[in-house]
Amino acid sequence: NVSNEVHLFKSRTNLKEVIKNLNLDVSYYSKGKVLTTESYGNAPIKVFFTKEENDLVKVTSINNFIVKVLSLEKYQLLDRNKKELGSFYFNDTIKNYNICVQKNFLNINNVESKEIIVRKSSLTPLAFSYQKRLQISQVKGTSILSLKLSDRVRNKAIDVLNELVTVYNNDAIADKSQTFKYTESFIKDRLSIIKDELSRPWEDVEEVEQKNKLTDLSSDAQMFL
């Protein structure tokens, strides 16, 4: 059913899994002379949040902040209003903010923008955003679905669509595997019941013979003769 396939592709559960797999809930931006652009796939740093979003203490400040690269070893953390929060070493966990910043560069001279804006998004609103921007249509005369996603970063849109197809296929395989296991278990149970039912009449006959002390008539006749 095509409508069911469309529903599965656009389900928030699948989109959330895509977001987690690609770490799309954390985005990085570089401020240029004119525009601020997203650094997708080539950001000089990577930020890991050490707690789930529901447990984050610094919800307002730490979900939108700036990392200023100072050297190969250190960086400065600023809030979204550029208020200094402290200087820290790369790879160290900052317990006050539940983050760990890792560098993604070997030479500081290769870092074009020393100030990187980091934004942490909640999964549900982000999944809803992708849900609205995802367009699925059926190719005329076929059962093939066409998927399109609008995004400012073309490579990100491509990655999202590819990962969404992967998640969908994995779910389909898991469902088939689960169905097979249920079917196999059901057949084994039914065969066991049928086997018991088929063996019961013979057991009943044997029990009647024992109770009434009946024996094989042909054997009895031979013994008498």
C-alpha positions as CSV (number, residue, x, y, z in Angstrom):
1,N,0.0,0.0,0.0
2,V,1.6,3.2,-1.2
3,S,-0.1,5.5,1.4
4,N,1.3,3.2,4.2
5,E,4.8,3.5,2.7
6,V,4.5,7.3,2.6
7,H,3.4,7.3,6.2
8,L,6.4,5.2,7.3
9,F,8.9,7.4,5.4
10,K,7.4,10.5,7.1
11,S,7.0,9.1,10.5
12,R,8.7,11.1,13.3
13,T,10.2,7.9,14.7
14,N,12.2,7.2,11.5
15,L,13.1,10.9,11.1
16,K,14.4,11.0,14.7
17,E,16.5,8.0,14.1
18,V,18.0,9.7,11.0
19,I,18.7,12.8,13.0
20,K,20.5,10.7,15.7
21,N,22.5,8.7,13.2
22,L,23.7,11.8,11.4
23,N,24.1,13.9,14.5
24,L,21.9,16.6,12.9
25,D,20.7,17.9,16.2
26,V,24.0,19.7,16.6
27,S,24.8,22.2,13.8
28,Y,27.8,24.4,13.3
29,Y,28.0,27.9,11.6
30,S,30.8,30.1,10.5
31,K,30.4,33.9,10.5
32,G,31.7,35.5,7.4
33,K,32.0,39.2,6.5
34,V,28.5,39.2,5.0
35,L,26.8,35.9,5.7
36,T,26.7,33.2,8.4
37,T,26.9,29.8,6.7
38,E,26.5,26.3,8.0
39,S,29.6,24.2,8.2
40,Y,28.1,20.9,7.4
41,G,30.6,18.0,7.2
42,N,33.7,20.3,7.5
43,A,33.4,22.0,10.9
44,P,36.7,22.4,12.6
45,I,35.2,21.2,15.9
46,K,32.7,18.6,17.1
47,V,30.6,19.0,20.2
48,F,29.3,16.1,22.2
49,F,26.5,16.5,24.8
50,T,27.2,14.3,27.8
51,K,23.6,14.1,28.9
52,E,20.2,13.6,27.3
53,E,18.5,16.8,26.3
54,N,15.8,16.4,29.0
55,D,18.6,16.4,31.6
56,L,20.5,19.4,30.4
57,V,20.8,22.1,33.1
58,K,21.9,25.1,31.0
59,V,19.1,24.8,28.5
60,T,19.1,28.4,27.3
61,S,22.8,29.3,27.2
62,I,24.3,26.0,26.2
63,N,22.0,25.2,23.4
64,N,23.2,28.2,21.4
65,F,26.8,29.1,22.1
66,I,30.2,30.0,20.5
67,V,33.4,28.2,20.5
68,K,36.5,30.4,19.8
69,V,39.6,28.5,18.8
70,L,42.6,29.8,20.7
71,S,45.2,27.2,19.9
72,L,45.7,23.6,19.0
73,E,45.0,22.7,22.7
74,K,42.5,25.3,24.0
75,Y,39.3,27.1,23.1
76,Q,37.1,29.8,24.7
77,L,33.5,29.2,25.4
78,L,31.0,32.1,25.0
79,D,27.3,32.3,25.3
80,R,25.1,33.5,22.4
81,N,25.6,37.1,23.6
82,K,29.4,36.6,23.5
83,K,29.7,36.6,27.2
84,E,32.8,34.6,28.2
85,L,32.1,31.4,30.0
86,G,35.7,30.3,30.4
87,S,38.7,28.7,28.5
88,F,39.0,24.9,28.3
89,Y,41.1,22.2,26.7
90,F,39.8,20.2,23.8
91,N,38.5,16.7,24.6
92,D,37.9,17.7,28.3
93,T,34.3,17.2,29.6
94,I,32.9,20.5,30.9
95,K,30.6,19.3,33.7
96,N,28.9,22.7,34.3
97,Y,27.6,22.6,30.7
98,N,27.5,18.9,30.0
99,I,29.6,19.2,26.8
100,C,32.8,17.9,25.4
101,V,34.4,19.8,22.5
102,Q,36.8,17.9,20.2
103,K,38.9,19.5,17.5
104,N,38.7,18.4,13.9
105,F,41.9,20.1,12.6
106,L,45.6,19.5,12.8
107,N,46.8,23.0,11.9
108,I,45.2,26.1,13.4
109,N,46.2,28.0,10.2
110,N,43.7,25.9,8.3
111,V,40.8,27.0,10.4
112,E,39.2,29.8,8.4
113,S,36.9,31.0,11.1
114,K,38.2,30.9,14.6
115,E,34.7,31.5,16.0
116,I,32.2,28.7,15.5
117,I,28.5,29.1,16.4
118,V,27.1,25.9,17.8
119,R,23.4,25.2,18.0
120,K,21.7,22.2,19.7
121,S,18.2,21.4,18.6
122,S,15.6,19.3,20.3
123,L,14.7,16.1,18.4
124,T,11.0,16.4,18.2
125,P,10.8,20.0,16.7
126,L,13.7,19.1,14.3
127,A,11.9,15.9,13.2
128,F,8.8,18.0,12.6
129,S,10.8,20.4,10.5
130,Y,12.1,17.6,8.3
131,Q,8.6,16.1,8.1
132,K,7.2,19.4,6.7
133,R,10.1,19.8,4.2
134,L,10.0,16.2,3.0
135,Q,7.9,15.7,-0.2
136,I,7.0,12.2,-1.3
137,S,5.1,11.4,-4.6
138,Q,4.4,8.3,-6.6
139,V,6.0,8.0,-10.0
140,K,3.1,7.9,-12.5
141,G,2.2,4.4,-13.7
142,T,4.5,2.7,-11.2
143,S,4.7,1.8,-7.5
144,I,8.0,3.8,-7.1
145,L,8.1,6.6,-4.7
146,S,10.0,9.8,-5.3
147,L,11.5,11.6,-2.3
148,K,12.5,15.2,-2.2
149,L,13.8,17.3,0.7
150,S,14.4,21.1,0.7
151,D,17.4,22.3,2.7
152,R,19.9,25.1,2.5
153,V,22.7,22.6,2.4
154,R,22.4,20.3,-0.5
155,N,24.8,17.6,0.8
156,K,22.8,17.5,4.1
157,A,19.6,16.9,2.2
158,I,21.2,14.1,0.2
159,D,22.5,12.5,3.4
160,V,19.2,12.7,5.1
161,L,17.3,11.1,2.2
162,N,19.9,8.3,1.9
163,E,19.8,7.6,5.6
164,L,16.0,7.7,5.6
165,V,15.9,5.0,3.0
166,T,18.5,2.9,5.0
167,V,16.4,3.3,8.2
168,Y,13.2,2.3,6.3
169,N,14.9,-0.8,4.7
170,N,16.3,-1.8,8.1
171,D,12.8,-1.5,9.7
172,A,11.3,-3.6,6.8
173,I,14.0,-6.3,7.3
174,A,13.4,-6.3,11.1
175,D,9.6,-6.6,10.6
176,K,10.0,-9.5,8.2
177,S,12.4,-11.2,10.6
178,Q,10.0,-10.8,13.4
179,T,7.1,-12.1,11.3
180,F,9.1,-15.1,10.4
181,K,9.9,-15.8,14.0
182,Y,6.2,-15.5,15.0
183,T,5.2,-17.8,12.1
184,E,7.9,-20.3,12.9
185,S,6.8,-20.4,16.6
186,F,3.2,-20.7,15.7
187,I,3.8,-23.6,13.3
188,K,5.9,-25.4,15.9
189,D,3.2,-25.0,18.5
190,R,0.5,-26.2,16.1
191,L,2.6,-29.3,15.1
192,S,3.1,-30.1,18.8
193,I,-0.6,-29.9,19.5
194,I,-1.4,-32.0,16.4
195,K,1.1,-34.6,17.4
196,D,-0.4,-34.8,20.9
197,E,-3.9,-35.1,19.4
198,L,-2.9,-37.9,17.0
199,S,-1.2,-40.0,19.7
200,R,-4.0,-39.6,22.2
201,P,-6.5,-42.2,20.7
202,W,-3.9,-45.0,20.9
203,E,-3.1,-44.0,24.4
204,D,-6.8,-44.1,25.2
205,V,-7.2,-47.6,23.7
206,E,-4.2,-48.9,25.7
207,E,-5.7,-47.5,28.9
208,V,-9.1,-49.2,28.2
209,E,-7.4,-52.5,27.6
210,Q,-5.4,-52.3,30.8
211,K,-8.4,-51.3,32.9
212,N,-10.6,-54.1,31.5
213,K,-7.7,-56.6,31.4
214,L,-8.2,-57.1,27.6
215,T,-5.5,-58.8,25.6
216,D,-4.9,-59.6,22.0
217,L,-7.7,-62.1,21.0
218,S,-5.5,-63.9,18.4
219,S,-2.8,-64.5,21.1
220,D,-5.4,-65.8,23.6
221,A,-6.8,-68.2,21.0
222,Q,-3.4,-69.7,20.2
223,M,-2.7,-70.1,24.0
224,F,-6.0,-71.9,24.5
225,L,-5.4,-74.3,21.6
